[in-house]
Structure formats: C-alpha cells, structure tokens
C-alpha cells in the first residue's frame, strides 16, 4: 500500500519534476526515493504498474516540486499507447514549468534498450526538450560494469537522443531489501496526509534549528579544531540514501523551463518494430565511433569520477537527518502542534 498523494487542490508546488520512461525502468521507485517515502506503487512486473498520472509535492533546495509518476509510453496495443500519451499530456498541462527526468534502464548488463531510445525521441519531438531542464537517468546498473562505462555511455546517449551536453545520472542497482523505504513517514494509513503536514511544519522549524547548530558547531570547531570529528559524526548511509542524495544533487543542477507541446506524440504500435531496428543500427554505428573517441571517453569518465568523489565528501543534507532530528527534538516542539505522530 502507498501513502495518500497530493491532490491538485492542496498542491503548493510551482514546478514539476516529470518522471518519464517506459514501463519497468523504475520510475515509481525513483519517485519514492526522491520523496523519501513509499508513495507511488512499484513492484516487479511484466506489465505496467502505473496507469494514471499521479504526483506528490516535495521541497528540493529552495524550490518546491510536484514529483510526477506517469505511465510508460510504449505498450503492446495502440489503445494503451494512446491512453499513455494522454497521461503524459496531462502532466505537462498541470506543470508546464518543469524539470524532465527520463529514465533508461541499464538492467541488461548496462546496455541501453532501443525501446527506451524510441520512447524518449517520440516525447522529445513533441516537447522539444532542452539540456538545461533535462536529466537523463540510467537506472539499475550492475556494480561490476566497465570502469569506462559512464564515459562511453554518456557520449553514446548524447548521440542517440541528439541532446548535446546532456546531464546524465548513473544509478547503481540496489539490493532487494532496500526496494521499500525504511522510513515510515508517509506509510499508508488513515493519518498519512496529517503526518505529511506535520513533517512539513517540522522541517521548517528544524531548518532554523539546524542553521543555529551549524553556526554553533563552526564556532566551537574554530576555537577547538580537535573537536571537529565529534561535531561531525559519520553515519553509514544506506544504498537508498546514497541514491537519493545523488538524484537530488542532479535535480538541483537543472533549471525548470516551460514545456509547450509543439506537436502530438507520434508513435504507433505498427511502426515500433521499424523504429527499434533504426535505433539498433544507430547504436551499432555509435559503437564504432566510440572506438575512435577514447580520449573523449577518458575525459567524460574523469568528470563522472570527480563528481562521485565530491558527492561522497559532501556533508549530508538535512533530508538525510530528518529521522534522527525528529526523534531527538519532537518532544521539544510538540507543544506547537495539535498532533505530532511520527511512526
């Protein structure tokens, strides 16, 4: 079961984070990772789990986003494809000013699926996606992939989708035990929406407390540097927390832009086979080109390796401390609220 979702009437977000991609690439799961709780239904299935557009508000940095979970475009019958087109249109109508995150699966040994390329190109042709507001996500990657995988795939994807300087986020496969959130805030029950409301209020209050503690810690550390390791204790992050941190860092690098529909999404089941074959030939051509671009691959790989190191060195943001902060301070602030139930 999933938590109650935000409705259009009570949404306060100005921007959208529109998660696109075919069925089975992990859109619902990634939406839950970003939100920090299981809101969107997700499971291992040969068919589509999401059938209607749904969204949940979430604050990322200084902006508030409506995180959209949308059915995958490509299906086996035309009626389903046309229905999915309508759901995609609906998301852009509700939040035209958005960041678009398109999810590819790397679950087949890291190989980019041709149907994912076909789906992206069909939607991008309708909305004219631009690099500044676009995030390409390659999900479910095996840990034992080539040390040059990110560099090679970044160049390959830019060519396949015809988006120069595309922003790409590569995500490792995580264990089955972490497919469901360990955070219980937002778990399905009758008080789900009340709890979210309380947590939102607590976040605002605790942000001020966090800033005060940060200033105090900096003052102490300046006078007694040896105490720094006690003021900044390290906590082992779960796989899901690491993924969430990486996703949010990538999202805040994007700039929301207004997406207008310039044309209908052109895709029919009858032409899917020929489009897939066309993509397969394009991938083969890119493979040959990559053999001549080893220096470019090395430069791209260094960039991703540097980003990974920087991310690991960064202090954990407030959303990684939510649970611990709330547990420690909930008694101190509970008088300010009519209800304060974190379970």
Residue, then its C-alpha position, 0 to 999 in steps of 0.5 A: x500500500x502507498x501513502x495518500x498523494x497530493x491532490x491538485x487542490x492542496x498542491x503548493x508546488x510551482x514546478x514539476x519534476x516529470x518522471x518519464x520512461x517506459x514501463x519497468x525502468x523504475x520510475x515509481x521507485x525513483x519517485x519514492x526515493x526522491x520523496x523519501x517515502x513509499x508513495x507511488x506503487x512499484x513492484x516487479x512486473x511484466x506489465x505496467x504498474x502505473x496507469x494514471x498520472x499521479x504526483x506528490x509535492x516535495x521541497x528540493x533546495x529552495x524550490x518546491x516540486x510536484x514529483x510526477x509518476x506517469x505511465x510508460x509510453x510504449x505498450x503492446x496495443x495502440x489503445x494503451x499507447x494512446x491512453x499513455x500519451x494522454x497521461x503524459x499530456x496531462x502532466x505537462x498541462x498541470x506543470x508546464x514549468x518543469x524539470x524532465x527526468x527520463x529514465x533508461x534502464x541499464x538492467x541488461x548488463x548496462x546496455x541501453x534498450x532501443x525501446x527506451x531510445x524510441x520512447x524518449x525521441x517520440x516525447x522529445x519531438x513533441x516537447x522539444x526538450x532542452x539540456x538545461x531542464x533535462x536529466x537523463x537517468x540510467x537506472x539499475x546498473x550492475x556494480x561490476x560494469x566497465x570502469x569506462x562505462x559512464x564515459x562511453x555511455x554518456x557520449x553514446x546517449x548524447x548521440x542517440x537522443x541528439x541532446x548535446x551536453x546532456x546531464x546524465x545520472x548513473x544509478x547503481x542497482x540496489x539490493x532487494x531489501x532496500x526496494x521499500x523505504x525504511x522510513x515510515x513517514x508517509x506509510x499508508x494509513x488513515x493519518x498519512x496526509x496529517x503526518x505529511x503536514x506535520x513533517x512539513x511544519x517540522x522541517x521548517x522549524x528544524x531548518x532554523x534549528x539546524x542553521x543555529x547548530x551549524x553556526x554553533x558547531x563552526x564556532x566551537x570547531x574554530x576555537x577547538x579544531x580537535x573537536x571537529x570529528x565529534x561535531x561531525x559524526x559519520x553515519x553509514x548511509x544506506x544504498x537508498x540514501x546514497x541514491x537519493x542524495x545523488x538524484x537530488x544533487x542532479x535535480x538541483x543542477x537543472x533549471x525548470x523551463x516551460x514545456x509547450x507541446x509543439x506537436x502530438x506524440x507520434x508513435x504507433x504500435x505498427x511502426x515500433x518494430x521499424x523504429x527499434x531496428x533504426x535505433x539498433x543500427x544507430x547504436x551499432x554505428x555509435x559503437x564504432x565511433x566510440x572506438x575512435x573517441x577514447x580520449x573523449x571517453x577518458x575525459x567524460x569518465x574523469x568528470x563522472x569520477x570527480x563528481x562521485x568523489x565530491x558527492x561522497x565528501x559532501x556533508x549530508x543534507x538535512x533530508x538525510x537527518x530528518x529521522x534522527x532530528x525528529x526523534x531527538x527534538x519532537x518532544x521539544x516542539x510538540x507543544x506547537x502542534x495539535x498532533x505530532x505522530x511520527x511512526 
